[in-house]
Amino acid sequence: ASAANAAATKGTKEATIVAEKAAAVEAAAIRTAKEVAQAKIAAAKETAARDGAVEEARQEAAAKIAAEAEAAAMSACVEDEAAALKKSVKSRITCVTEKLRSCLISKKNAKKAAALGFGIWGAATGVGWAMQNFGNGPRKD
């Protein structure tokens, strides 16, 4: 019986050693798997960071291009408005000049207009004098 116990104990020890070796191998495999997983995670993070930097640079370039396009459009708009204002002012000046030319009187007509004005003034003065002298006289208030 003791030989059987010794054999059983020896078998149990061997089974324990085999189980311990299997557990050690499994633990080593788990550690290796964790290391591989951590390496993959680190690589993925690095790739994501690199891709993020590339994406960020692409977005900055797109924003810069959009800003330049907007500035060019604003410049063109300002130039168009300036040209339209210049054209408007020029057309108004031309219109006023044409009206003045059509209204201007010649030298002969200017002399006639001056004589007419002087005559109207003289007639009004004469009527006033006649009313004062031949009417009821000056008013005495």
PyMOL CGO cylinders between C-alpha atoms (Angstrom):
from pymol import cmd
from pymol.cgo import CYLINDER

trace = [
    CYLINDER, 0.00, 0.00, 0.00, 2.79, 2.33, 0.75, 0.3, 1, 1, 1, 1, 1, 1,
    CYLINDER, 2.79, 2.33, 0.75, 4.27, 1.61, -2.63, 0.3, 1, 1, 1, 1, 1, 1,
    CYLINDER, 4.27, 1.61, -2.63, 0.92, 2.42, -4.15, 0.3, 1, 1, 1, 1, 1, 1,
    CYLINDER, 0.92, 2.42, -4.15, 0.75, 5.57, -2.06, 0.3, 1, 1, 1, 1, 1, 1,
    CYLINDER, 0.75, 5.57, -2.06, 4.28, 6.47, -3.12, 0.3, 1, 1, 1, 1, 1, 1,
    CYLINDER, 4.28, 6.47, -3.12, 3.42, 5.85, -6.76, 0.3, 1, 1, 1, 1, 1, 1,
    CYLINDER, 3.42, 5.85, -6.76, 0.23, 7.88, -6.41, 0.3, 1, 1, 1, 1, 1, 1,
    CYLINDER, 0.23, 7.88, -6.41, 2.12, 10.65, -4.67, 0.3, 1, 1, 1, 1, 1, 1,
    CYLINDER, 2.12, 10.65, -4.67, 4.80, 10.52, -7.37, 0.3, 1, 1, 1, 1, 1, 1,
    CYLINDER, 4.80, 10.52, -7.37, 2.09, 10.59, -10.02, 0.3, 1, 1, 1, 1, 1, 1,
    CYLINDER, 2.09, 10.59, -10.02, 0.41, 13.50, -8.28, 0.3, 1, 1, 1, 1, 1, 1,
    CYLINDER, 0.41, 13.50, -8.28, 3.71, 15.37, -8.05, 0.3, 1, 1, 1, 1, 1, 1,
    CYLINDER, 3.71, 15.37, -8.05, 4.40, 14.73, -11.73, 0.3, 1, 1, 1, 1, 1, 1,
    CYLINDER, 4.40, 14.73, -11.73, 0.86, 15.81, -12.61, 0.3, 1, 1, 1, 1, 1, 1,
    CYLINDER, 0.86, 15.81, -12.61, 1.35, 18.91, -10.48, 0.3, 1, 1, 1, 1, 1, 1,
    CYLINDER, 1.35, 18.91, -10.48, 4.68, 19.66, -12.19, 0.3, 1, 1, 1, 1, 1, 1,
    CYLINDER, 4.68, 19.66, -12.19, 3.10, 19.14, -15.61, 0.3, 1, 1, 1, 1, 1, 1,
    CYLINDER, 3.10, 19.14, -15.61, 0.16, 21.37, -14.59, 0.3, 1, 1, 1, 1, 1, 1,
    CYLINDER, 0.16, 21.37, -14.59, 2.57, 24.01, -13.28, 0.3, 1, 1, 1, 1, 1, 1,
    CYLINDER, 2.57, 24.01, -13.28, 4.58, 23.86, -16.53, 0.3, 1, 1, 1, 1, 1, 1,
    CYLINDER, 4.58, 23.86, -16.53, 1.37, 24.10, -18.54, 0.3, 1, 1, 1, 1, 1, 1,
    CYLINDER, 1.37, 24.10, -18.54, 0.26, 27.05, -16.38, 0.3, 1, 1, 1, 1, 1, 1,
    CYLINDER, 0.26, 27.05, -16.38, 3.66, 28.71, -16.86, 0.3, 1, 1, 1, 1, 1, 1,
    CYLINDER, 3.66, 28.71, -16.86, 3.48, 28.18, -20.63, 0.3, 1, 1, 1, 1, 1, 1,
    CYLINDER, 3.48, 28.18, -20.63, -0.08, 29.53, -20.65, 0.3, 1, 1, 1, 1, 1, 1,
    CYLINDER, -0.08, 29.53, -20.65, 0.98, 32.53, -18.51, 0.3, 1, 1, 1, 1, 1, 1,
    CYLINDER, 0.98, 32.53, -18.51, 3.88, 33.18, -20.89, 0.3, 1, 1, 1, 1, 1, 1,
    CYLINDER, 3.88, 33.18, -20.89, 1.50, 32.96, -23.85, 0.3, 1, 1, 1, 1, 1, 1,
    CYLINDER, 1.50, 32.96, -23.85, -0.88, 35.40, -22.12, 0.3, 1, 1, 1, 1, 1, 1,
    CYLINDER, -0.88, 35.40, -22.12, 2.02, 37.81, -21.40, 0.3, 1, 1, 1, 1, 1, 1,
    CYLINDER, 2.02, 37.81, -21.40, 3.15, 37.55, -25.01, 0.3, 1, 1, 1, 1, 1, 1,
    CYLINDER, 3.15, 37.55, -25.01, -0.40, 38.14, -26.23, 0.3, 1, 1, 1, 1, 1, 1,
    CYLINDER, -0.40, 38.14, -26.23, -0.68, 41.19, -23.94, 0.3, 1, 1, 1, 1, 1, 1,
    CYLINDER, -0.68, 41.19, -23.94, 2.64, 42.55, -25.21, 0.3, 1, 1, 1, 1, 1, 1,
    CYLINDER, 2.64, 42.55, -25.21, 1.57, 42.00, -28.81, 0.3, 1, 1, 1, 1, 1, 1,
    CYLINDER, 1.57, 42.00, -28.81, -1.78, 43.66, -28.10, 0.3, 1, 1, 1, 1, 1, 1,
    CYLINDER, -1.78, 43.66, -28.10, -0.05, 46.61, -26.41, 0.3, 1, 1, 1, 1, 1, 1,
    CYLINDER, -0.05, 46.61, -26.41, 2.35, 46.92, -29.34, 0.3, 1, 1, 1, 1, 1, 1,
    CYLINDER, 2.35, 46.92, -29.34, -0.58, 46.87, -31.77, 0.3, 1, 1, 1, 1, 1, 1,
    CYLINDER, -0.58, 46.87, -31.77, -2.39, 49.50, -29.67, 0.3, 1, 1, 1, 1, 1, 1,
    CYLINDER, -2.39, 49.50, -29.67, 0.72, 51.69, -29.60, 0.3, 1, 1, 1, 1, 1, 1,
    CYLINDER, 0.72, 51.69, -29.60, 1.14, 51.29, -33.37, 0.3, 1, 1, 1, 1, 1, 1,
    CYLINDER, 1.14, 51.29, -33.37, -2.52, 52.10, -33.90, 0.3, 1, 1, 1, 1, 1, 1,
    CYLINDER, -2.52, 52.10, -33.90, -2.22, 55.20, -31.70, 0.3, 1, 1, 1, 1, 1, 1,
    CYLINDER, -2.22, 55.20, -31.70, 0.88, 56.29, -33.59, 0.3, 1, 1, 1, 1, 1, 1,
    CYLINDER, 0.88, 56.29, -33.59, -0.85, 55.73, -36.92, 0.3, 1, 1, 1, 1, 1, 1,
    CYLINDER, -0.85, 55.73, -36.92, -3.92, 57.59, -35.68, 0.3, 1, 1, 1, 1, 1, 1,
    CYLINDER, -3.92, 57.59, -35.68, -1.75, 60.47, -34.47, 0.3, 1, 1, 1, 1, 1, 1,
    CYLINDER, -1.75, 60.47, -34.47, 0.06, 60.56, -37.81, 0.3, 1, 1, 1, 1, 1, 1,
    CYLINDER, 0.06, 60.56, -37.81, -3.24, 60.37, -39.69, 0.3, 1, 1, 1, 1, 1, 1,
    CYLINDER, -3.24, 60.37, -39.69, -4.67, 63.04, -37.38, 0.3, 1, 1, 1, 1, 1, 1,
    CYLINDER, -4.67, 63.04, -37.38, -1.70, 65.28, -38.08, 0.3, 1, 1, 1, 1, 1, 1,
    CYLINDER, -1.70, 65.28, -38.08, -2.12, 64.70, -41.81, 0.3, 1, 1, 1, 1, 1, 1,
    CYLINDER, -2.12, 64.70, -41.81, -5.86, 65.40, -41.55, 0.3, 1, 1, 1, 1, 1, 1,
    CYLINDER, -5.86, 65.40, -41.55, -5.21, 68.52, -39.48, 0.3, 1, 1, 1, 1, 1, 1,
    CYLINDER, -5.21, 68.52, -39.48, -2.66, 69.76, -42.03, 0.3, 1, 1, 1, 1, 1, 1,
    CYLINDER, -2.66, 69.76, -42.03, -5.14, 69.04, -44.84, 0.3, 1, 1, 1, 1, 1, 1,
    CYLINDER, -5.14, 69.04, -44.84, -7.87, 70.97, -43.01, 0.3, 1, 1, 1, 1, 1, 1,
    CYLINDER, -7.87, 70.97, -43.01, -5.52, 73.90, -42.40, 0.3, 1, 1, 1, 1, 1, 1,
    CYLINDER, -5.52, 73.90, -42.40, -4.56, 73.95, -46.08, 0.3, 1, 1, 1, 1, 1, 1,
    CYLINDER, -4.56, 73.95, -46.08, -8.24, 73.84, -47.08, 0.3, 1, 1, 1, 1, 1, 1,
    CYLINDER, -8.24, 73.84, -47.08, -9.04, 76.68, -44.67, 0.3, 1, 1, 1, 1, 1, 1,
    CYLINDER, -9.04, 76.68, -44.67, -6.15, 78.74, -46.05, 0.3, 1, 1, 1, 1, 1, 1,
    CYLINDER, -6.15, 78.74, -46.05, -7.31, 78.16, -49.63, 0.3, 1, 1, 1, 1, 1, 1,
    CYLINDER, -7.31, 78.16, -49.63, -10.88, 79.10, -48.66, 0.3, 1, 1, 1, 1, 1, 1,
    CYLINDER, -10.88, 79.10, -48.66, -9.65, 82.29, -46.95, 0.3, 1, 1, 1, 1, 1, 1,
    CYLINDER, -9.65, 82.29, -46.95, -7.60, 83.24, -50.02, 0.3, 1, 1, 1, 1, 1, 1,
    CYLINDER, -7.60, 83.24, -50.02, -10.58, 82.61, -52.29, 0.3, 1, 1, 1, 1, 1, 1,
    CYLINDER, -10.58, 82.61, -52.29, -12.82, 84.72, -50.06, 0.3, 1, 1, 1, 1, 1, 1,
    CYLINDER, -12.82, 84.72, -50.06, -10.25, 87.53, -50.03, 0.3, 1, 1, 1, 1, 1, 1,
    CYLINDER, -10.25, 87.53, -50.03, -10.03, 87.40, -53.83, 0.3, 1, 1, 1, 1, 1, 1,
    CYLINDER, -10.03, 87.40, -53.83, -13.82, 87.47, -54.12, 0.3, 1, 1, 1, 1, 1, 1,
    CYLINDER, -13.82, 87.47, -54.12, -14.02, 90.43, -51.73, 0.3, 1, 1, 1, 1, 1, 1,
    CYLINDER, -14.02, 90.43, -51.73, -11.33, 92.25, -53.72, 0.3, 1, 1, 1, 1, 1, 1,
    CYLINDER, -11.33, 92.25, -53.72, -13.19, 91.62, -56.96, 0.3, 1, 1, 1, 1, 1, 1,
    CYLINDER, -13.19, 91.62, -56.96, -16.44, 92.79, -55.37, 0.3, 1, 1, 1, 1, 1, 1,
    CYLINDER, -16.44, 92.79, -55.37, -14.80, 95.99, -54.11, 0.3, 1, 1, 1, 1, 1, 1,
    CYLINDER, -14.80, 95.99, -54.11, -13.29, 96.62, -57.53, 0.3, 1, 1, 1, 1, 1, 1,
    CYLINDER, -13.29, 96.62, -57.53, -16.69, 96.09, -59.18, 0.3, 1, 1, 1, 1, 1, 1,
    CYLINDER, -16.69, 96.09, -59.18, -18.37, 98.47, -56.72, 0.3, 1, 1, 1, 1, 1, 1,
    CYLINDER, -18.37, 98.47, -56.72, -15.66, 101.09, -57.29, 0.3, 1, 1, 1, 1, 1, 1,
    CYLINDER, -15.66, 101.09, -57.29, -16.07, 100.79, -61.06, 0.3, 1, 1, 1, 1, 1, 1,
    CYLINDER, -16.07, 100.79, -61.06, -19.86, 101.09, -60.75, 0.3, 1, 1, 1, 1, 1, 1,
    CYLINDER, -19.86, 101.09, -60.75, -19.54, 104.16, -58.51, 0.3, 1, 1, 1, 1, 1, 1,
    CYLINDER, -19.54, 104.16, -58.51, -17.09, 105.77, -60.92, 0.3, 1, 1, 1, 1, 1, 1,
    CYLINDER, -17.09, 105.77, -60.92, -19.42, 105.08, -63.83, 0.3, 1, 1, 1, 1, 1, 1,
    CYLINDER, -19.42, 105.08, -63.83, -22.40, 106.48, -61.89, 0.3, 1, 1, 1, 1, 1, 1,
    CYLINDER, -22.40, 106.48, -61.89, -20.57, 109.68, -60.90, 0.3, 1, 1, 1, 1, 1, 1,
    CYLINDER, -20.57, 109.68, -60.90, -19.27, 110.11, -64.43, 0.3, 1, 1, 1, 1, 1, 1,
    CYLINDER, -19.27, 110.11, -64.43, -22.76, 109.71, -65.92, 0.3, 1, 1, 1, 1, 1, 1,
    CYLINDER, -22.76, 109.71, -65.92, -24.24, 112.21, -63.44, 0.3, 1, 1, 1, 1, 1, 1,
    CYLINDER, -24.24, 112.21, -63.44, -21.55, 114.78, -64.21, 0.3, 1, 1, 1, 1, 1, 1,
    CYLINDER, -21.55, 114.78, -64.21, -22.15, 114.28, -67.93, 0.3, 1, 1, 1, 1, 1, 1,
    CYLINDER, -22.15, 114.28, -67.93, -25.91, 114.72, -67.41, 0.3, 1, 1, 1, 1, 1, 1,
    CYLINDER, -25.91, 114.72, -67.41, -25.46, 117.97, -65.46, 0.3, 1, 1, 1, 1, 1, 1,
    CYLINDER, -25.46, 117.97, -65.46, -22.99, 119.28, -68.03, 0.3, 1, 1, 1, 1, 1, 1,
    CYLINDER, -22.99, 119.28, -68.03, -25.44, 118.57, -70.87, 0.3, 1, 1, 1, 1, 1, 1,
    CYLINDER, -25.44, 118.57, -70.87, -28.25, 120.33, -69.02, 0.3, 1, 1, 1, 1, 1, 1,
    CYLINDER, -28.25, 120.33, -69.02, -26.07, 123.38, -68.38, 0.3, 1, 1, 1, 1, 1, 1,
    CYLINDER, -26.07, 123.38, -68.38, -25.07, 123.53, -72.03, 0.3, 1, 1, 1, 1, 1, 1,
    CYLINDER, -25.07, 123.53, -72.03, -28.70, 123.36, -73.12, 0.3, 1, 1, 1, 1, 1, 1,
    CYLINDER, -28.70, 123.36, -73.12, -29.71, 126.09, -70.65, 0.3, 1, 1, 1, 1, 1, 1,
    CYLINDER, -29.71, 126.09, -70.65, -26.87, 128.49, -71.33, 0.3, 1, 1, 1, 1, 1, 1,
    CYLINDER, -26.87, 128.49, -71.33, -27.88, 131.61, -73.12, 0.3, 1, 1, 1, 1, 1, 1,
    CYLINDER, -27.88, 131.61, -73.12, -25.89, 133.35, -75.75, 0.3, 1, 1, 1, 1, 1, 1,
    CYLINDER, -25.89, 133.35, -75.75, -24.38, 136.84, -75.30, 0.3, 1, 1, 1, 1, 1, 1,
    CYLINDER, -24.38, 136.84, -75.30, -27.20, 138.42, -77.24, 0.3, 1, 1, 1, 1, 1, 1,
    CYLINDER, -27.20, 138.42, -77.24, -29.84, 136.69, -75.13, 0.3, 1, 1, 1, 1, 1, 1,
    CYLINDER, -29.84, 136.69, -75.13, -27.97, 137.68, -71.95, 0.3, 1, 1, 1, 1, 1, 1,
    CYLINDER, -27.97, 137.68, -71.95, -28.18, 141.38, -72.92, 0.3, 1, 1, 1, 1, 1, 1,
    CYLINDER, -28.18, 141.38, -72.92, -31.90, 141.00, -73.60, 0.3, 1, 1, 1, 1, 1, 1,
    CYLINDER, -31.90, 141.00, -73.60, -32.46, 139.32, -70.23, 0.3, 1, 1, 1, 1, 1, 1,
    CYLINDER, -32.46, 139.32, -70.23, -30.56, 142.10, -68.43, 0.3, 1, 1, 1, 1, 1, 1,
    CYLINDER, -30.56, 142.10, -68.43, -32.54, 144.80, -70.23, 0.3, 1, 1, 1, 1, 1, 1,
    CYLINDER, -32.54, 144.80, -70.23, -35.82, 143.05, -69.37, 0.3, 1, 1, 1, 1, 1, 1,
    CYLINDER, -35.82, 143.05, -69.37, -34.87, 142.80, -65.71, 0.3, 1, 1, 1, 1, 1, 1,
    CYLINDER, -34.87, 142.80, -65.71, -33.86, 146.48, -65.60, 0.3, 1, 1, 1, 1, 1, 1,
    CYLINDER, -33.86, 146.48, -65.60, -37.10, 147.43, -67.34, 0.3, 1, 1, 1, 1, 1, 1,
    CYLINDER, -37.10, 147.43, -67.34, -39.23, 145.47, -64.87, 0.3, 1, 1, 1, 1, 1, 1,
    CYLINDER, -39.23, 145.47, -64.87, -37.43, 147.13, -61.98, 0.3, 1, 1, 1, 1, 1, 1,
    CYLINDER, -37.43, 147.13, -61.98, -37.90, 150.57, -63.52, 0.3, 1, 1, 1, 1, 1, 1,
    CYLINDER, -37.90, 150.57, -63.52, -41.61, 149.98, -64.15, 0.3, 1, 1, 1, 1, 1, 1,
    CYLINDER, -41.61, 149.98, -64.15, -42.19, 148.81, -60.57, 0.3, 1, 1, 1, 1, 1, 1,
    CYLINDER, -42.19, 148.81, -60.57, -40.34, 151.85, -59.22, 0.3, 1, 1, 1, 1, 1, 1,
    CYLINDER, -40.34, 151.85, -59.22, -42.33, 154.21, -61.44, 0.3, 1, 1, 1, 1, 1, 1,
    CYLINDER, -42.33, 154.21, -61.44, -45.67, 152.68, -60.39, 0.3, 1, 1, 1, 1, 1, 1,
    CYLINDER, -45.67, 152.68, -60.39, -44.70, 153.01, -56.76, 0.3, 1, 1, 1, 1, 1, 1,
    CYLINDER, -44.70, 153.01, -56.76, -43.71, 156.67, -57.21, 0.3, 1, 1, 1, 1, 1, 1,
    CYLINDER, -43.71, 156.67, -57.21, -46.95, 157.46, -59.08, 0.3, 1, 1, 1, 1, 1, 1,
    CYLINDER, -46.95, 157.46, -59.08, -49.11, 155.82, -56.43, 0.3, 1, 1, 1, 1, 1, 1,
    CYLINDER, -49.11, 155.82, -56.43, -47.34, 157.72, -53.71, 0.3, 1, 1, 1, 1, 1, 1,
    CYLINDER, -47.34, 157.72, -53.71, -47.60, 161.07, -55.42, 0.3, 1, 1, 1, 1, 1, 1,
    CYLINDER, -47.60, 161.07, -55.42, -51.00, 160.86, -57.09, 0.3, 1, 1, 1, 1, 1, 1,
    CYLINDER, -51.00, 160.86, -57.09, -52.78, 158.62, -54.65, 0.3, 1, 1, 1, 1, 1, 1,
    CYLINDER, -52.78, 158.62, -54.65, -54.01, 159.58, -51.21, 0.3, 1, 1, 1, 1, 1, 1,
    CYLINDER, -54.01, 159.58, -51.21, -50.47, 160.24, -50.16, 0.3, 1, 1, 1, 1, 1, 1,
    CYLINDER, -50.47, 160.24, -50.16, -48.33, 158.38, -47.75, 0.3, 1, 1, 1, 1, 1, 1,
    CYLINDER, -48.33, 158.38, -47.75, -50.06, 156.54, -44.99, 0.3, 1, 1, 1, 1, 1, 1,
    CYLINDER, -50.06, 156.54, -44.99, -49.96, 158.18, -41.65, 0.3, 1, 1, 1, 1, 1, 1,
    CYLINDER, -49.96, 158.18, -41.65, -50.37, 155.67, -38.91, 0.3, 1, 1, 1, 1, 1, 1,
]
cmd.load_cgo(trace, "trace")
